[in-house]
Amino acid sequence: MASLVMLSAALLLGLLLPFSMADNVLLGGDRLKTGESLTEGDFSFDMQFDCNLVLYDNGQPVWSPPSNGLGNSCFAYLQTNGNFVIYNGNGQVVWTSNTAGEEGNYILVLQRDGNVVIYSRPIFTIPPNSKGVVMVKRGHNHELVNRKIAMETKN
């Protein structure tokens, strides 16, 4: 009986997890490694093996920085100052968005319209003067388990 309950719980968890995890965001401090992508509807933002970061619409490339062929083992990194950077395997900067600002909470979102946007401070919150925050749950190996955009309600 206990094994049936555990199996049912595992199946239910497997059904719920894909709906609760965001596949279209990077939080400040997150990396998009070679072979990984953000997805939203028909759009994908792929870190390719040739160091090229490409935004696709229905499999057709619509944007990429001039990073193609400039390294291997590359990754895109959203820094905690809002700068979005592609590094090669040697740790050298291959491309940067030049969006560095103050240290803080930043989130890069592949939106439903296909735009890739970096957000920082909220400009409007309910209740007034509360802080918008990103809630993150990390597993034992510090990999993201669940991400939610939330609002802190205390002043």
C-alpha positions as CSV (number, residue, x, y, z in Angstrom):
1,M,0.0,0.0,0.0
2,A,2.8,2.4,0.9
3,S,4.5,1.8,-2.4
4,L,1.3,2.5,-4.3
5,V,1.0,5.8,-2.4
6,M,4.6,6.7,-3.3
7,L,4.1,5.8,-6.9
8,S,0.9,7.9,-7.1
9,A,2.7,10.8,-5.5
10,A,5.6,10.5,-7.9
11,L,3.3,10.4,-10.9
12,L,1.3,13.4,-9.6
13,L,4.6,15.4,-9.0
14,G,5.7,14.5,-12.5
15,L,2.5,15.9,-13.9
16,L,2.7,19.1,-11.9
17,L,6.3,20.0,-12.2
18,P,6.4,21.0,-15.9
19,F,3.6,23.4,-15.3
20,S,5.2,25.1,-12.3
21,M,8.7,25.6,-13.6
22,A,9.5,28.6,-15.9
23,D,11.4,27.6,-19.0
24,N,11.5,31.2,-20.3
25,V,13.5,33.0,-17.6
26,L,17.0,33.5,-16.3
27,L,17.5,35.0,-12.9
28,G,20.5,37.2,-12.0
29,G,23.3,34.8,-11.4
30,D,21.9,32.1,-13.8
31,R,23.7,30.6,-16.8
32,L,22.4,29.4,-20.1
33,K,24.9,26.7,-20.9
34,T,25.9,25.2,-24.3
35,G,23.0,23.1,-25.6
36,E,20.4,24.7,-23.3
37,S,17.6,27.1,-24.3
38,L,14.8,29.2,-23.0
39,T,11.4,28.5,-24.6
40,E,8.1,30.3,-24.8
41,G,5.5,29.1,-27.3
42,D,7.0,29.1,-30.8
43,F,10.1,31.0,-29.6
44,S,13.4,29.6,-28.3
45,F,16.6,31.3,-27.2
46,D,19.4,28.8,-27.7
47,M,23.0,28.7,-26.6
48,Q,24.6,26.7,-29.4
49,F,27.8,24.7,-29.5
50,D,29.6,27.2,-31.8
51,C,29.2,29.9,-29.1
52,N,26.3,31.5,-31.0
53,L,23.2,32.6,-29.0
54,V,20.2,32.6,-31.3
55,L,16.6,33.7,-30.9
56,Y,14.4,31.5,-33.1
57,D,10.8,31.9,-34.1
58,N,9.3,28.6,-35.3
59,G,12.8,27.3,-36.0
60,Q,13.8,30.4,-38.1
61,P,16.7,32.5,-36.7
62,V,15.6,36.1,-36.0
63,W,18.5,37.5,-33.9
64,S,22.0,36.6,-32.7
65,P,25.0,38.6,-31.5
66,P,28.3,38.5,-33.3
67,S,29.5,35.5,-31.2
68,N,29.4,32.7,-33.7
69,G,32.6,30.7,-33.8
70,L,34.3,32.7,-31.1
71,G,34.8,29.8,-28.8
72,N,33.5,26.6,-27.4
73,S,32.0,25.5,-24.1
74,C,30.4,29.0,-24.1
75,F,27.6,30.1,-21.7
76,A,25.4,33.1,-21.4
77,Y,25.3,34.6,-18.0
78,L,22.9,37.2,-16.5
79,Q,25.0,39.0,-14.0
80,T,23.5,40.4,-10.8
81,N,24.1,43.9,-12.1
82,G,21.8,43.3,-15.1
83,N,24.5,42.8,-17.7
84,F,23.9,39.8,-20.0
85,V,27.3,38.3,-21.1
86,I,28.5,35.4,-23.3
87,Y,31.7,33.8,-22.0
88,N,33.8,31.3,-23.8
89,G,35.3,28.2,-22.1
90,N,38.4,30.2,-21.1
91,G,36.3,32.7,-19.2
92,Q,36.8,35.5,-21.8
93,V,33.9,37.8,-22.7
94,V,32.7,37.1,-26.2
95,W,29.7,39.5,-26.2
96,T,27.9,41.7,-23.7
97,S,24.6,43.5,-23.7
98,N,26.2,46.5,-22.0
99,T,23.3,46.8,-19.6
100,A,25.2,46.8,-16.3
101,G,23.6,48.8,-13.5
102,E,23.5,48.6,-9.8
103,E,23.6,45.3,-8.1
104,G,20.1,44.0,-7.6
105,N,17.4,41.5,-8.6
106,Y,17.3,41.1,-12.4
107,I,15.4,38.7,-14.5
108,L,15.8,38.0,-18.3
109,V,12.5,36.9,-19.8
110,L,11.8,35.4,-23.2
111,Q,8.3,36.9,-23.6
112,R,5.3,35.5,-25.5
113,D,5.8,38.1,-28.2
114,G,9.4,36.8,-28.8
115,N,11.1,39.7,-27.2
116,V,14.0,39.0,-24.8
117,V,13.8,41.6,-22.0
118,I,15.9,42.2,-18.8
119,Y,13.8,43.5,-16.0
120,S,14.9,45.0,-12.7
121,R,13.1,47.2,-10.2
122,P,9.3,47.2,-10.2
123,I,7.8,50.5,-11.2
124,F,4.4,49.7,-9.7
125,T,3.5,47.4,-6.9
126,I,0.4,46.5,-4.8
127,P,0.5,47.5,-2.0
128,P,2.4,50.7,-2.8
129,N,6.1,50.8,-1.8
130,S,6.4,47.0,-1.6
131,K,9.4,45.4,-3.2
132,G,9.0,43.1,-6.2
133,V,11.1,40.0,-5.7
134,V,11.9,36.8,-7.5
135,M,11.3,33.7,-5.4
136,V,13.8,30.9,-6.1
137,K,13.9,27.4,-4.7
138,R,17.2,25.6,-5.1
139,G,17.9,21.9,-4.7
140,H,20.7,20.3,-2.6
141,N,23.1,20.8,-5.5
142,H,22.1,24.5,-5.9
143,E,20.4,23.8,-9.2
144,L,17.1,25.6,-9.7
145,V,14.1,23.5,-8.7
146,N,11.4,26.1,-9.1
147,R,11.2,29.7,-10.0
148,K,8.3,32.1,-9.6
149,I,7.9,35.8,-10.0
150,A,6.3,37.0,-6.9
151,M,5.7,40.2,-4.9
152,E,6.8,40.9,-1.4
153,T,3.9,42.4,0.5
154,K,5.6,43.9,3.5
155,N,6.8,47.5,3.4
